[in-house]
Amino acid sequence: MTDTSMALYFAPGACSRVVLVALEEAGARYEARPLSLADGQQRREGYLALNPKGKVPLLATAGGVFSESLAILAWLDARFAQAGLLPPASNAWGRAQAMSWLAWSVGTLHPLVYRARMPARIHPDAATHAALRSTALAEMAQQLPVAEEVLADGRSWLMGEAWCIADTHLCWAFGRGVDSGLDATQFPHLAALVERHSRRPAFQRALARETARC
């Protein structure tokens, strides 16, 4: 693997989509290697040898492999600074705000998506699954006004007129919540954000990478 080539292990529809978008925004040279979570490929011996956590995404680089979306996105931002995945280091306040949005989506919204979509992995008793799902979606509905109210001032993106990768993660989390039963009509500005984001060429290329391997 050369210094300019990478491989991303991902699952269609999973949070690894955000890293796919980041790679496309950066114009990076990489290979997309899909895993089927439904088939348990993330728990097979060959993949666990690379990532004992049994999760996606996993990015393989010339320097080695590493996991966790926040770490991967921060590394890609440093490696491809011209892509604007995050505000530049010279804008310390803006960068901190963008990281705050990203950490909130990764650390708060994503676990709620997980509980809403895969309650069987939280508790084996099927009788609890409806309650787990509804509780997770209710918590999402309480969290999302934080972003809805910010977007209500007419800005195009969380940080104003400039997209950053936090927008992508929020769009993914919101979309998966809606897929799980969240009422999107409560959040018209977030729905508009998702629509704007869906028109970005990098997102469209990332989605094509996913669907080509479904």
C-alpha positions in Angstrom: 0.0 0.0 0.0 1.5 3.3 -1.0 1.4 6.5 0.9 -1.4 7.8 -1.2 -3.6 4.6 -1.2 -5.9 3.4 1.6 -8.6 0.9 2.1 -11.8 1.5 4.0 -13.7 -1.4 5.5 -17.4 -0.3 5.6 -20.9 -1.5 5.8 -23.6 0.0 3.5 -25.9 2.2 5.5 -23.7 2.2 8.6 -21.9 5.1 10.1 -18.9 4.2 7.9 -20.8 6.1 5.2 -19.5 9.3 6.9 -15.9 8.2 6.3 -16.7 7.3 2.7 -18.0 10.9 2.2 -14.9 12.3 3.9 -12.6 10.3 1.5 -14.6 11.5 -1.5 -14.6 15.1 -0.3 -10.8 14.8 0.1 -10.3 13.3 -3.3 -8.4 10.5 -1.7 -7.2 7.4 -3.5 -8.6 4.4 -1.7 -10.2 1.0 -2.0 -13.7 0.4 -0.6 -14.0 -3.0 1.1 -17.6 -3.8 2.1 -18.7 -6.0 5.0 -22.2 -7.3 5.6 -23.1 -6.7 9.2 -26.3 -8.8 8.7 -24.1 -11.8 7.8 -21.8 -11.2 10.7 -18.7 -10.6 8.5 -17.4 -8.1 11.0 -17.1 -10.9 13.5 -15.2 -13.3 11.3 -11.7 -14.3 12.1 -10.1 -12.5 9.1 -11.6 -9.2 10.0 -11.1 -9.5 13.7 -7.4 -10.0 13.0 -7.5 -6.4 11.6 -10.0 -5.0 14.1 -10.6 -7.0 17.3 -13.5 -4.6 18.1 -15.5 -6.2 15.3 -16.9 -2.8 14.1 -16.8 -0.5 11.1 -15.3 1.7 9.9 -11.7 0.6 9.8 -9.2 2.5 7.7 -6.0 0.8 6.5 -3.2 3.1 5.6 0.5 2.8 4.8 1.2 3.4 8.5 -1.2 0.8 9.8 -4.8 0.4 10.5 -7.1 2.3 12.9 -10.7 2.4 13.8 -13.3 4.8 15.4 -14.9 7.5 13.2 -13.7 10.4 15.2 -10.1 9.3 15.0 -10.3 8.5 11.3 -12.0 11.8 10.4 -9.5 13.8 12.5 -6.6 12.0 10.7 -8.2 12.6 7.3 -8.6 16.2 8.1 -4.9 16.5 9.0 -3.9 14.5 5.9 -6.1 16.4 3.5 -6.3 19.8 5.0 -7.3 21.3 1.7 -10.6 19.4 1.7 -12.1 21.5 4.5 -13.5 18.5 6.5 -13.1 20.8 9.5 -12.4 24.5 9.9 -8.7 25.2 9.6 -6.4 25.2 12.7 -6.1 29.0 12.3 -9.8 29.2 13.2 -9.5 27.6 16.7 -13.0 28.6 17.8 -14.7 27.5 14.7 -12.8 24.2 14.7 -13.8 23.6 18.3 -17.4 24.3 17.5 -17.3 21.9 14.6 -15.7 19.2 16.7 -18.4 19.8 19.3 -21.1 19.1 16.8 -19.3 16.0 15.5 -18.7 14.6 19.0 -22.3 15.2 19.8 -23.5 13.3 16.8 -21.0 10.5 17.2 -21.3 10.2 21.0 -25.0 10.9 21.6 -27.0 10.5 18.5 -25.2 7.4 17.1 -25.8 5.3 20.3 -29.5 6.2 20.1 -29.6 5.1 16.5 -28.0 1.8 17.5 -30.6 1.2 20.2 -33.5 2.1 17.9 -32.3 -0.1 15.1 -30.8 -3.1 16.9 -32.5 -3.5 20.3 -31.8 -7.2 20.2 -28.1 -6.4 20.8 -29.1 -4.4 23.9 -31.4 -7.1 25.4 -32.1 -10.6 24.2 -35.7 -10.5 25.4 -37.9 -9.6 22.3 -40.6 -8.3 24.7 -38.3 -5.4 25.6 -37.4 -4.4 22.0 -40.4 -2.1 21.3 -39.8 -0.2 24.5 -36.0 0.1 23.8 -36.8 1.4 20.3 -39.4 3.9 21.4 -37.2 5.2 24.3 -34.3 5.7 22.0 -36.4 7.6 19.4 -37.9 9.7 22.2 -34.4 10.7 23.4 -33.4 11.5 19.8 -36.5 13.8 19.5 -35.3 15.6 22.7 -31.7 16.0 21.4 -32.3 17.1 17.8 -33.8 20.5 18.6 -30.3 21.6 19.5 -29.4 21.4 15.8 -32.9 22.3 14.5 -32.9 25.7 16.4 -29.4 26.6 15.1 -30.4 25.8 11.5 -33.6 27.9 11.9 -31.6 31.1 11.3 -31.4 30.3 7.6 -27.8 29.1 7.5 -27.0 26.4 5.0 -24.8 24.2 7.3 -24.2 23.8 11.0 -21.2 26.2 10.9 -22.8 28.7 8.6 -22.2 28.8 4.9 -19.4 26.3 4.9 -20.0 22.6 5.0 -18.0 20.4 7.4 -17.9 16.7 8.1 -20.1 17.2 11.2 -23.0 18.0 8.8 -22.5 14.6 7.2 -22.6 12.7 10.4 -25.7 14.6 11.6 -27.4 13.9 8.3 -26.6 10.2 8.6 -27.8 10.0 12.2 -31.0 11.9 11.5 -31.7 9.8 8.4 -31.2 6.6 10.3 -33.5 7.8 13.0 -36.2 8.6 10.5 -35.7 5.2 8.9 -36.4 3.8 12.4 -39.6 5.7 13.0 -38.6 9.2 14.0 -41.1 11.8 12.9 -39.2 14.0 10.4 -42.0 16.6 10.3 -40.9 17.8 13.7 -37.6 18.9 12.2 -38.1 20.7 8.9 -34.7 22.5 9.0 -32.9 19.2 9.6 -34.8 17.6 6.8 -33.7 20.5 4.5 -30.1 20.0 5.7 -30.4 16.3 4.6 -31.8 17.4 1.2 -28.9 19.9 0.6 -26.4 17.3 1.7 -27.8 14.7 -0.6 -26.9 17.0 -3.6 -23.2 17.2 -2.7 -21.2 15.3 -5.4 -19.0 13.7 -2.8 -22.1 12.3 -1.0 -23.4 11.0 -4.3 -20.1 9.3 -5.1 -20.0 7.7 -1.6 -23.5 6.4 -2.0 -22.6 5.0 -5.4 -19.7 3.2 -3.7 -22.1 1.6 -1.3 -24.8 0.6 -3.7 -22.4 -0.9 -6.1 -21.6 -3.4 -3.4 -25.0 -4.1 -1.9 
